[in-house]
Amino acid sequence: MEFSALSLLYDVAWMSALMLIAKVIRSKVRFIQKLYIPSALIAGFMGLFAGKQFLNIIPFSSEISNYAGILIAFVFGSMFIGNKTKVSFKQMFNSVGDSFLVNAAAEITQFGLFILIGIAVFPLFFRNINPAFGLMLPAGFVGGHGTAAAIGGVLVDSGWTDATSIGQTFATIGLLGGILGGVTMINIGARKGNTAIIKSVEELQEEMLTGLVQEDERSEFGRNTVNAMSIDTLTWHFSLILVAVGMAYGVNIVLKNLLPSVSFPVYGLALVCSIVLQGILKLVDLDEYVDKKIITHIGSSATDYLVAFGVASINISVVVKYLVPIIVFSVLGFIFVIAWFWIISPRFFRNYWFERGIYIFGLSTGVMATGVILLRVTDPEFKSGVLEDFGFAWIFLSFMDMFLVSFSPMFILKGTGVLYSVILLLAAIISLVVCKVVFKKKTNKKE
């Protein structure tokens, strides 16, 4: 059937129905609650098994595999709109330098290490495997479903049609393993006395399990910043993100014509366009009428659908084809992130090493939401200040992400992946050395 606007409506409506069912399951089934699996992931699995590859109950269109790549542009397009915080690198480095450097090193190392293994080691055991296979693990683990779609799209255009499904598989494995493994490590840490705030996971609020917030605990969604007689507040904020995303796609078309051999990820361009748009809003004195909470909620909604469609669109035949290398790489991926948590985190953070480390563990196996979920398990009321620190550092880390996603496929496709991965690993080592030298007076305070 030919894809149309109605096909898009049906796809979103079906996924929304699955989201609703998933939310009911999460709020009522105790077993699911204790696994802390997000409703979007549950919906994605239901979509996968109810779709054409298994039960063939839900008639998703053939385009659902492309939605994650578009939705990630919404997430990054919302990042800087409404951001009124004035920061400098020096100010950020002095206050959250260890969080920034250890987080950056973890991400750079994951890219460098697995690109190197994929190019130099895996071909010795798996014949004719694509040299970019190793890139797809960090694309899925530390990148998530959106990044996997973005990098996968570049590799698909270069001729490797299986890339996106492999990336989405790694993203799904990472997200599941990150949450389940993270909760397990929190239980271990609490028993060993490593956690600074909670002493047992049993102390968690009921809303963390059910996902339902009681009336006396509910916070405001956002503020009305425009009069509904001119435009609804939600329409105003949603249109801003759409403009940033539209600008990104327009810039991408221009860049493709100017530099046909270089592929720029649209989501990275969306981030830049969001900065430009915020500057324009400030120039015309409209920046004060943007509520950052509403913008953030719209970006979070895009993330939910991104994860759900990403899982639902996994090509099972591709997973079966690459099953053994996927399993081996996944095991290696989890060994890396677990080792980073237990070995690097306690030695490089000045304070709250467990809370900071578990946030990076979540970020390194899924999306930012995974890091926040695990951090909230260890710090239910965010008393440690860890979330604010990483939010501050993320302003700069996002540009590093854009570099890794933009240039990693390009260097591999040009045959310089080994040199590129070695440079990344050296950069990660330098980051850790700087962290150790500059922030050597570690206190590991528990208060």
N, C-alpha and C positions, 0 to 999 in steps of 0.2 A: 504494500500500500504506500502511495506517495505521502511523504511527510508534509504536514500542513500546520497552520496555527492551531487547528483543532487537535492535532496529534500531540502538540506540546501541552495543551490544556489537559488532555486525557492522561498523559504521563505524570504531570504534576499532581493531578487530582488523585490518581491511583497511589502515588507515593505519599500524598498527604493522608489518605485513608490508612495506609500502612503505618504512618507515623502515629496516628491516633490510636490504632490497635496496639502498637508498641508501647505507647505511653501508658495505656491501661494495664498492659502486662507488667511494666516496670513498677507501677504504683500498687499492684495487687499481689504479685507473685514473689514470695519471700526469697526463694532461691535465686531468682534473677536479681533481686535487689542487692543481695550480699555479694554479687559479682561486680556491681557498679558499672554494668554495661550501659552505655548511652542509648537512649531510645532510637536515635538515628541509625545506630549500628544494627539494632534488632530489626528495624524496618528494612534496612538494606538486605539482610539475610532473608527476610520473608519475601522481598521482591525478587531476589535471586532464585529461590526455590519455587516461587509461584509464577515465575516468568517462563519464557519459551524454552529454556534449556532443561527444565525439569517438569513441573506439573502443567505448564502452559495454560494457566488460569487467567493470568493478567496479561493483556495484549499490549505490553510496552512497545513503543516504536523502536526502530533500529538506531535512533539517534541518542538514546539515553547514555551511551558511552561517551558522548561529547559534552554532556552537561557539566561534569566535574571540572573540565578545563575552562568552562565559561564562568562557573560559580566561584572559582578561586580568584578570578579577577574582581568579583564583587567583594570578596574578603579583603584583598589588598587595596582595592579602590576605596574602602571605607577607613583605612588605617589612619590617615592623617587629616581627613576632613573633620573639622570641629576641634582639632587639637590646638589649644591656646597656650600650651606649656612652652616656655622659652628655656631651652637647654643648650649647654655647650659641652663639647667633648671633655674639656678639663673638669667641669663640674660633675659630669656623669662618672668620669674615671675615678675621681677622688672619693665619691660616695658609694659607687657600686662596681668598682673596677674588678674585684675578684669574681663577682657574678658574671660580668660581661666577658672576661677573659676565659674563665672555665667553660662557660656556655659556648663561646665561639670555638674554643679548642675541641670540645666534644663534637660539635657539628662538622668542623673542618676535618678532624681525624676520621670520622665515619665516612665522609666522602672520599678522602684520600686513600684510606686503607682498603675499602671495598672496591674502588675503581682499580687499584693496583692488583688486588687478588683476582678480580674478574678478568684482567688483561694478561697477567703474568703467570697465574697459578691454575685457574680453573680450566683453561684449554688443555692442560696436561692430563686432565681426568675426563673432561667432557668434550668430545670432538665437535667441531663446527659450531660451538657456542658463540653467540655474538659478543664481541669485545665490550659492548656497552652493558652486558648483563649485570656486571658488578655495580654499575651506577644505579640500577633500579632499586637496590636495597636501601641506600640512603634516601633515594627519591621517595620511597614509600615509608620508611621508618622515620627519619627525622623530617621529611617533607610532608608526608600525609597524602591523602587521596588527591588533593588538588595539584600538588607539586608532581606527583606521579603522573597525573594526566598531562601536565604541562611539558615535562621532560619526555614522556612517552609520545606526545604529539610530534615533537621535534624528530625523534627517532623513527616514528612511523613515516613521516615525510621523507626520511632518508632511505626508506626501504625495509625497515624492520617492523613488520606489521604486528608482531606479538608484544611489542614493548609496553603498551599501555596496560594490557591485561596483567602482565607480570608485575608492573609497578603497583597496580591496584591490589593485587594479591598480597604483595609485601606490606602495603599500607594497612590492609585488613588484619594480617597476622600481627603486625606491629601494634596496632590499636588494641586488639584483644589481649595480646601478651603483655602489653604495657600496663593495662589496667589490672589484669589478674596478677601479673608479676609484681607490680607496684604495691598492691594491697598486701601481698604475701610478704614483701620486704618490710613494709610498715609494721606488720605484726611481729616480725623478727626483731626489728629495731626497737619497738616498744618494749618487748620482753627483755632486751639487752640493755635498756636504759639509754639508747641513742637519741630518742625523740625528746625534744625540749618542751613541748607543749602537752601532748596527750600521753597518757601512760598505757592506754589500751584502746583498740579500735572499737570496743564495745561502748566507749564514751560518746561516739558520734551521735549527732542529732538525727531524729527520725527523718527529717526532710532530705538528708543525704542518701537515705535508703529509698524512700518512695519517690523523691523528686518533687514532692508537693510542699509548698510553703504555706504554713498556717497564717491565718489572718493577721495576728499580732506581730508576725515576723516579715511581712511583705514590704518591699521597698518600692519606690516610685519608678515607673517605666521611663519617664522623661518629662520634660516640660514643654508646654505649648509656647512656641517662639514666634509664630505667625498667626494672623487672624484668619479663621476659617472662611470668612467672606471673600478673601482673596485666594487662598489656597490652604488645604488641610495641612497640618503640621507633618503628618506622616508622608503625605505626597511630596512636600517640600524636601524632606530629608532623603526620601527614596530617590527623588529626581537628581539630587546632588551626586549620589553614588552612581546612578546610571550615566550621568554626564562624564564622570571620571572614567568609567568602563568604556563608554563610547569613544572618548578621546584616545584611550589606550589602543583600541582596535584600529582607529584611524591612523594613529602614529605608526602602528605596526605595518599597515599597508604601505605607508610612505617609506619606511625603513626597508621593507622587502624589495621595493623598487630600486632604492639607492644601494643597498648591500644584499644582493640576492644570495650570497654564500653564507651569510650570518643569520642565525635565527634568534630573535629576541622573544622571551616569554611575555605573553600579554599581561600576565599578572604582575610582573615586575614593572612594566610600563604603566599599569594601572596605579601602582604605588607612587610612581613619579608624578603621574597626572593628578593624583589626589593632593599632592603637595602643591602643584601649580594651581589647582582649583582653589585650595585653601588660601593661597596668596592672592588670587583674584578677588575672592570674597572679602578679604581684609582690605584690599585696595578700594573696593566700592562700599566699605563700611557695612557689610552684611555678615561678617564672621561672628558677631555677637548674637546672631539669630539662629545659630546652629547649635543644637544640643548634642553633645558628644555621646550621652547615654543612648539616645535614639539611634544614632549612627552605628554605635557598637552593637545594639540589638539587631539591626538589619544585617550587619556583617555576620553575627552569630547565627542568624536564621539561614543565611546562605551556606554557612559551614555545615549545619544539620542536613540540608538537602544535598550538599556536596558529598558527604560521607555516605548517605543513603543511596544515592544514584551510583556512586563509585563502587560500592559493594554489589549492588544489584546488576551492574553491567559487566562484572568479571566474566571473561570467557573461560568456561570450565575446560574446554578442550585444550586451550593453551596451558592451563595449570597442569593438566595431566601430562602434556607433552614435556613440560619442564619440571615435573614433580620432584625428582631427586635433587637437582641443583637448587631448587627453591627451598627444600627442606634443609639442605646443608647450609645454604647461605643464611637462612633464618636462624638456625642454631648458632652460627658464628656471630650473627648480629646481636642476639640476646646475650651471648657470652661477653661481647664487647661492652654493651651498655650496663650490664650488671657489674662487670669488673670496673668500669669507670666510676660507677656509684660507690662501690665499697673501697676502692683503692685511691682514686683521685680526689673525690669530694672531701673526705675527712682530713686530707693533707693540704688542701689549697684554699679552703674557705675560712674566713676570719671568725665567723660565728654561724650558728644554726646550720651546721654542715649537712645534717640529715635532711632538713626541710629544703634547703637549696638543692641538694643532690637529688632528692626525689622529684623535684620540679623538672630538673634537667633530664632525669630518667624518663618522665612522662613525655617531655618535649622531644626526646630522642627516639621515641617509639610510636609517635602518633601525631597529634596536633597540639596546639597551645592549650586547648580545652582539657586534654589528658593531663598535662602538667598541672593545671589549675585544680582538677579533680583530686589528684593525688596530694597536692599541697594542702587542699582543704581538709583531706582526711587527717593529715598530721597537724594541721593548724586551722581548726574549724572557724575561728573568728579572725583569722589573718593577723594575729597579734605580733608575729615576728617581723613584719615589714618586708618579708621576702617577696611577696607578690608585687609590691610597689617597686622594689629594686629591679626585678626582672622586667616590669613594665617600662621602667625608665631606660634600661639597657636595650630593650627590644627596638627602640627607635633606631639605634645604630646597627643592631644585629639584622634587621630587616634588609638593609642594604647589602650586607654580606650574603644573605640568602639569595638576593637577586643576582649577585655575581656568580655564586655557585651554580644556580639553576641555569643562568644564561650561558656560561662558558664551559661547564663540564661536558655537555654533549658535543659541543663544537671541538674541543681538544681531542676527545676520543675519536670522533669522526675523521679528524685530520691526521690521526695516527700518532699523536704526541701525548697520549693518555698517561703513559708511565712517568714521563718527565713532569707532567702536570700534577700527578698524584704525589710524587716525591716532594714537590714544592709545597703542596698543601700540608703534608705531614711535617715539614720543616716549619711552616707557619704555625702549626698547632703547638709544636715543641717550644717555639719562641714565645707564644702566648702564655704557656704554663711557666716558663722561666721568668718572664716579666712579672707574672702574678706572684711567684714565689719571692722574687727580689723586692718588689715594691710593697707587697702586703705580707712580709715575712713575720710580722708580729701578730701571729694568729692567737685568738683568745678562745674560740669555740665556746662562747658564752651560752649558758642555758637559760638565762633569764629572758 
